[in-house]
Every structure is written in C-alpha cells, then in structure tokens.
Amino acid sequence: MEILSWVDYAGVAVFAATGALAASRKQLDFIAFVFLAAATGIGGGTLRDTILGLTPVFWIHEEIYLYICVVVAAVVFFTAHRFESRYRLLLWLDAIGMAIFCVKGAQIGLAATGSPTAAIVTGILSSTFGGVLRDILSGEQSVLMRREIYVTAALFGSTVWVLGDYIGNVFGDQLGPYQYLSQEIASVAGFAVALFIRGGALYWDWKMPNYKNAPGRTMEEVEALIEKRRQEKTGG
C-alpha cells in the first residue's frame, strides 16, 4: 500500500478523533461519538468530492474510511477521560488533520480539474469543513469564529503544494530517476507550512488583522432604529 494512502487514513483518524472528543465534552452516548467522528473525519472529503462531481464519494466505494471512524470513536469513548484538557487536544489534532487534508484536497482537486486555483480551493474545503461541521453539530465555538489563524493556514499549505507540484513538473527531468521525489517534497512542504502556521496560532496566539470599524448592531438596536425612523416619517 502506498504511503500516501496511510497518510490519508491517518488524516481521517485524526479528524475523527476530534469529533469524538467533542462528543466526550458534551457527555454524549456512543452512537453520538460515532456520528461526530464520521461527520468530522469524512465531512470535508465528502464536500470536496460532491463539488468536483466525483460520485459516488470516496467512502462509498472505500468503506475502510467508515471503519476507521468507528474504531477511533470507540477508542476515544473509553480513553477521553484520561486527558486533562480535551479541548486543547482537540485543537492540536484538528491542526494535524487540517495540514494533511489541505494537501490531499489540493492533490485531488488538481487531478480532477487541472486548475491550480480549484486545487487550492478544494484543499481549503477538504481541510476545514469537517472541523466546522463538528463544531456546529456539537455546539462548540466554531474554529472559524476563533481569532487565531485557521483557514489561512490551509490556504498557505494548499498553495505551497500547488507551487511545489508546478516546480516539480517544470524541473522534474533534471531529477532523473528521483523525479517522483518532487511530489513527496511538495506534500511534506505543504503539510509542514500549514501545521507551522496553525500550530503557531495555537501556541503563540497568532492572529490576522481584525476589522476595526464599529461592530454590527444587535437586533434590538436595529428594531429601535427602524421604529425611530418610522416615527420621524409620520411625525409621531
């Protein structure tokens, strides 16, 4: 079996573990553990395949991905209590899964479309949608709503892989029998960049610049403003 297949399985397992950890934080039952593990583990890839028209999606004809999610859910169900900070562990495992799938998603996107731009987009979607879905289903604060860098890390990881793949295609002939290494190097570089950026965000609290103008009004403020303007128009 190719090493990339094992990496793909590892990525699903890591993401599935974050889903199961989210279930443990909510003290849910085993079926909920499996559901959240599967939703997180294969959610991003399902969206990617659907957008690219790669149907049936990958886990329909490769059921091992589902089995991985079930096994991981079972392991977390019996061991989650051993970890002192499950949410911190969830975030770091999510970072690893994101780094794996921003590269994997870009690879599949480029193979399906031939477009570097589409490859970067599918890399981002593959690596972030599962985590977003997990947070929505479990009622956790979404990783997208946290201030530290998240999607940006996936963007850079996918972009680095696309650039590495392009360089490998251009200069691959100079590598002779080692041409295949260009793909491996591009994959490792994309993974490392994404993990470094996301890891730095978690460890050093890296953030992108925030929108600095006035925040949006609350519903109560909007309703009061509408009522005020209505009264001004009617003279009341």
DOSE-480471 format. One record per residue (C-alpha): residue in three letters; x, y, z. Coordinates in Angstrom, 1 decimal. Each point is the difference from the previous one (the first is absolute). Layout:
N
@r ALA; east X; north Y; up Z;
...
***
This chain:
236
@r MET; east 0.0; north 0.0; up 0.0;
@r GLU; east 1.3; north 3.5; up -0.9;
@r ILE; east 1.2; north 2.2; up 2.8;
@r LEU; east -2.5; north 2.7; up -1.1;
@r SER; east -2.9; north -2.4; up 0.7;
@r TRP; east 1.2; north -0.5; up 3.5;
@r VAL; east 0.4; north 3.8; up 0.4;
@r ASP; east -3.6; north 0.4; up -1.3;
@r TYR; east -1.2; north -2.6; up 2.6;
@r ALA; east 1.9; north 1.8; up 2.7;
@r GLY; east -1.6; north 3.3; up -0.9;
@r VAL; east -3.5; north -1.5; up 0.2;
@r ALA; east 0.9; north -1.6; up 3.3;
@r VAL; east 1.3; north 3.2; up 1.5;
@r PHE; east -3.0; north 2.0; up -1.1;
@r ALA; east -2.4; north -2.7; up 1.2;
@r ALA; east 1.8; north 0.1; up 3.4;
@r THR; east -0.8; north 3.8; up 0.2;
@r GLY; east -3.7; north -0.8; up -0.7;
@r ALA; east -0.1; north -2.7; up 2.7;
@r LEU; east 1.8; north 2.3; up 2.5;
@r ALA; east -2.7; north 2.6; up -0.7;
@r ALA; east -2.6; north -2.6; up 0.9;
@r SER; east 1.9; north -0.8; up 3.2;
@r ARG; east -0.1; north 3.6; up 1.0;
@r LYS; east -3.8; north -0.1; up -0.3;
@r GLN; east -0.2; north -3.3; up 1.8;
@r LEU; east -1.9; north -1.7; up -2.9;
@r ASP; east -0.7; north -3.6; up -0.6;
@r PHE; east 2.1; north -2.4; up -2.2;
@r ILE; east -2.2; north 0.5; up -3.1;
@r ALA; east 0.5; north 3.7; up 0.2;
@r PHE; east 3.8; north -0.6; up 0.3;
@r VAL; east -0.1; north -2.0; up -3.3;
@r PHE; east -2.2; north 2.6; up -1.7;
@r LEU; east 2.2; north 2.9; up 0.9;
@r ALA; east 3.2; north -2.0; up -0.8;
@r ALA; east -1.4; north -0.9; up -3.4;
@r ALA; east -1.3; north 3.5; up -0.8;
@r THR; east 3.3; north 1.5; up 0.9;
@r GLY; east 2.2; north -2.7; up -1.5;
@r ILE; east -1.6; north -0.2; up -3.5;
@r GLY; east -2.1; north 3.3; up -0.1;
@r GLY; east 2.6; north 2.1; up -1.8;
@r GLY; east 0.8; north -2.7; up -2.5;
@r THR; east -3.7; north -0.6; up -0.7;
@r LEU; east -0.5; north 3.7; up -0.7;
@r ARG; east 3.1; north 0.0; up -2.3;
@r ASP; east -1.1; north -3.0; up -2.0;
@r THR; east -3.5; north 1.3; up -0.3;
@r ILE; east 1.2; north 3.4; up -1.4;
@r LEU; east 2.4; north -1.7; up -2.4;
@r GLY; east -2.7; north -2.5; up -1.2;
@r LEU; east 2.0; north -3.0; up 1.2;
@r THR; east -3.0; north -2.1; up 0.9;
@r PRO; east -0.5; north -2.3; up 1.7;
@r VAL; east 2.1; north 1.7; up 2.6;
@r PHE; east 3.2; north -1.6; up 1.2;
@r TRP; east -1.4; north -1.8; up 3.1;
@r ILE; east -2.7; north -1.7; up -2.0;
@r HIS; east 2.4; north -2.2; up -1.9;
@r GLU; east 2.7; north 0.0; up 2.7;
@r GLU; east -1.8; north -1.0; up 3.1;
@r ILE; east 3.2; north -0.1; up 2.0;
@r TYR; east -0.4; north 3.7; up 0.7;
@r LEU; east -3.3; north -0.7; up 1.8;
@r TYR; east 1.6; north -2.8; up 2.0;
@r ILE; east 2.8; north 2.3; up 1.0;
@r CYS; east -2.5; north 2.5; up 1.4;
@r VAL; east -1.8; north -2.7; up 2.0;
@r VAL; east 3.2; north -1.4; up 1.5;
@r VAL; east 1.3; north 3.4; up 0.9;
@r ALA; east -3.3; north 0.9; up 1.6;
@r ALA; east 0.2; north -3.1; up 2.1;
@r VAL; east 3.5; north 0.7; up 1.1;
@r VAL; east -0.8; north 3.5; up 1.0;
@r PHE; east -3.2; north -1.1; up 1.7;
@r PHE; east 2.0; north -2.1; up 2.5;
@r THR; east 3.1; north 2.3; up 0.3;
@r ALA; east -1.1; north 3.6; up -0.3;
@r HIS; east -0.2; north 0.4; up 3.8;
@r ARG; east 3.7; north -0.5; up 0.2;
@r PHE; east 0.9; north 3.3; up -1.6;
@r GLU; east 0.1; north 3.0; up 2.3;
@r SER; east -0.9; north 2.6; up -2.7;
@r ARG; east -2.1; north -1.7; up -2.7;
@r TYR; east -0.8; north 3.3; up -1.8;
@r ARG; east 3.7; north 0.8; up -0.4;
@r LEU; east 0.7; north -3.5; up -1.3;
@r LEU; east -2.9; north 0.4; up -2.4;
@r LEU; east 1.4; north 3.2; up -1.4;
@r TRP; east 3.5; north -1.5; up -0.5;
@r LEU; east -1.4; north -3.2; up -1.6;
@r ASP; east -2.1; north 2.2; up -2.2;
@r ALA; east 3.1; north 1.9; up -1.1;
@r ILE; east 1.7; north -3.2; up -1.0;
@r GLY; east -3.1; north -1.2; up -1.9;
@r MET; east -0.3; north 3.4; up -1.7;
@r ALA; east 3.6; north -0.1; up -1.1;
@r ILE; east -0.4; north -3.5; up -1.5;
@r PHE; east -3.2; north 0.7; up -1.9;
@r CYS; east 0.9; north 3.4; up -1.4;
@r VAL; east 2.7; north -1.9; up -2.0;
@r LYS; east -2.2; north -3.0; up -0.7;
@r GLY; east -2.9; north 2.2; up -1.1;
@r ALA; east 2.2; north 2.1; up -2.3;
@r GLN; east 1.4; north -3.2; up -1.6;
@r ILE; east -3.5; north -1.3; up -0.8;
@r GLY; east -1.2; north 3.4; up -1.2;
@r LEU; east 2.9; north 0.4; up -2.3;
@r ALA; east -0.3; north -3.5; up -1.4;
@r ALA; east -3.8; north 0.5; up -0.6;
@r THR; east 0.1; north 3.5; up -1.5;
@r GLY; east 3.6; north 0.8; up -1.1;
@r SER; east -0.5; north 3.4; up 1.6;
@r PRO; east 2.4; north 1.2; up 2.7;
@r THR; east -2.6; north 2.4; up 1.3;
@r ALA; east -2.6; north -2.7; up 0.3;
@r ALA; east 2.6; north -2.2; up 1.7;
@r ILE; east 0.6; north 2.6; up 2.7;
@r VAL; east -3.7; north 0.5; up 0.6;
@r THR; east -0.6; north -3.7; up 0.3;
@r GLY; east 3.0; north -0.3; up 2.3;
@r ILE; east -1.6; north 2.6; up 2.3;
@r LEU; east -3.4; north -1.5; up -0.1;
@r SER; east 1.3; north -3.5; up 0.6;
@r SER; east 2.0; north 1.0; up 3.0;
@r THR; east -2.4; north 2.4; up 1.8;
@r PHE; east -3.6; north -1.1; up -0.7;
@r GLY; east 0.2; north -3.1; up 2.2;
@r GLY; east 1.1; north 2.1; up 3.0;
@r VAL; east -2.7; north 2.6; up -0.6;
@r LEU; east -2.6; north -2.7; up -0.3;
@r ARG; east 1.2; north -1.5; up 3.3;
@r ASP; east -0.3; north 3.3; up 1.8;
@r ILE; east -3.4; north 0.7; up -1.3;
@r LEU; east -1.4; north -3.5; up 0.9;
@r SER; east 1.6; north 0.0; up 3.5;
@r GLY; east -0.9; north 3.5; up 0.9;
@r GLU; east 3.7; north 1.1; up 0.4;
@r GLN; east 1.3; north 3.4; up -1.0;
@r SER; east 0.9; north -0.4; up -3.7;
@r VAL; east 3.7; north 0.0; up -0.9;
@r LEU; east -0.9; north 2.6; up -2.6;
@r MET; east -1.2; north 2.3; up 2.7;
@r ARG; east 3.1; north -0.3; up 2.2;
@r ARG; east 2.4; north 2.9; up -0.5;
@r GLU; east 3.2; north -2.0; up -0.7;
@r ILE; east 0.9; north -1.0; up -3.5;
@r TYR; east -1.8; north -3.1; up -1.5;
@r VAL; east -1.1; north 0.2; up -3.6;
@r THR; east 3.1; north 2.1; up -0.9;
@r ALA; east 2.1; north -3.0; up 1.0;
@r ALA; east -1.9; north -2.2; up -2.3;
@r LEU; east 0.3; north 2.6; up -2.8;
@r PHE; east 3.8; north 0.1; up 0.4;
@r GLY; east 0.4; north -3.7; up 0.2;
@r SER; east -2.0; north -0.6; up -3.1;
@r THR; east 1.8; north 2.7; up -1.9;
@r VAL; east 3.4; north -1.3; up 1.0;
@r TRP; east -0.9; north -3.5; up -1.3;
@r VAL; east -1.3; north 1.5; up -3.3;
@r LEU; east 3.2; north 2.0; up -0.5;
@r GLY; east 2.1; north -3.0; up 0.9;
@r ASP; east -1.9; north -2.2; up -2.5;
@r TYR; east 0.5; north 2.6; up -2.7;
@r ILE; east 3.7; north 0.3; up 0.7;
@r GLY; east 0.3; north -3.8; up 0.0;
@r ASN; east -1.6; north -0.2; up -3.4;
@r VAL; east 2.2; north 2.8; up -1.4;
@r PHE; east 3.3; north -1.3; up 1.3;
@r GLY; east -0.9; north -3.7; up 0.5;
@r ASP; east 2.1; north -1.1; up -2.9;
@r GLN; east 3.1; north 1.2; up 1.8;
@r LEU; east -0.6; north -2.3; up 2.8;
@r GLY; east 0.2; north -3.1; up -2.2;
@r PRO; east -1.0; north -3.2; up 1.8;
@r TYR; east -0.8; north 2.1; up 3.1;
@r GLN; east -2.8; north 2.0; up -1.7;
@r TYR; east -2.6; north -1.7; up 2.2;
@r LEU; east 1.6; north 1.8; up 3.0;
@r SER; east -1.4; north 3.3; up -1.2;
@r GLN; east -3.5; north -1.0; up 0.9;
@r GLU; east 1.1; north -1.3; up 3.4;
@r ILE; east 1.9; north 3.2; up 0.7;
@r ALA; east -2.9; north 2.2; up -1.0;
@r SER; east -2.3; north -2.0; up 2.2;
@r VAL; east 2.3; north 0.2; up 3.0;
@r ALA; east 0.5; north 3.7; up -0.6;
@r GLY; east -3.7; north 0.8; up -0.2;
@r PHE; east -0.7; north -2.0; up 3.1;
@r ALA; east 2.8; north 1.6; up 2.0;
@r VAL; east -1.0; north 3.5; up -1.0;
@r ALA; east -3.6; north -0.5; up 0.9;
@r LEU; east 0.8; north -1.6; up 3.3;
@r PHE; east 2.6; north 2.6; up 0.9;
@r ILE; east -2.4; north 2.9; up -0.6;
@r ARG; east -2.9; north -1.6; up 1.8;
@r GLY; east 2.3; north -1.3; up 2.8;
@r GLY; east 1.4; north 3.5; up 0.4;
@r ALA; east -3.5; north 1.4; up 0.2;
@r LEU; east -0.8; north -2.5; up 2.8;
@r TYR; east 3.3; north 0.4; up 1.9;
@r TRP; east 0.9; north 3.6; up -0.5;
@r ASP; east -3.6; north 1.3; up -0.7;
@r TRP; east 0.8; north 1.2; up -3.5;
@r LYS; east -2.9; north 2.0; up -1.5;
@r MET; east -0.9; north 1.7; up -3.2;
@r PRO; east -0.9; north 3.7; up 0.2;
@r ASN; east -3.6; north 0.5; up 1.1;
@r TYR; east -2.7; north 2.2; up -1.4;
@r LYS; east 0.3; north 3.2; up 2.1;
@r ASN; east -3.1; north 2.0; up -0.8;
@r ALA; east -3.2; north -0.1; up 2.1;
@r PRO; east -1.4; north -3.4; up 0.6;
@r GLY; east -3.4; north -1.0; up -1.4;
@r ARG; east -3.1; north 1.1; up 1.8;
@r THR; east -2.0; north -2.4; up 2.1;
@r MET; east -3.6; north -0.9; up -1.0;
@r GLU; east -1.3; north 2.2; up 2.8;
@r GLU; east 2.0; north 3.0; up -1.3;
@r VAL; east -1.2; north -0.6; up -3.6;
@r GLU; east -3.6; north -0.2; up 1.1;
@r ALA; east 0.4; north 3.2; up 2.1;
@r LEU; east 1.6; north 1.8; up -3.0;
@r ILE; east -2.9; north -1.1; up -2.3;
@r GLU; east -2.6; north 1.2; up 2.5;
@r LYS; east 1.8; north 3.3; up 0.4;
@r ARG; east 0.1; north 0.6; up -3.8;
@r ARG; east -3.7; north -1.1; up -0.3;
@r GLN; east -0.9; north 2.6; up 2.6;
@r GLU; east 2.0; north 2.7; up -1.7;
@r LYS; east -1.8; north -0.6; up -3.3;
@r THR; east -3.4; north 0.0; up 1.6;
@r GLY; east 0.7; north 3.0; up 2.2;
@r GLY; east -0.8; north -2.1; up 3.1;
***
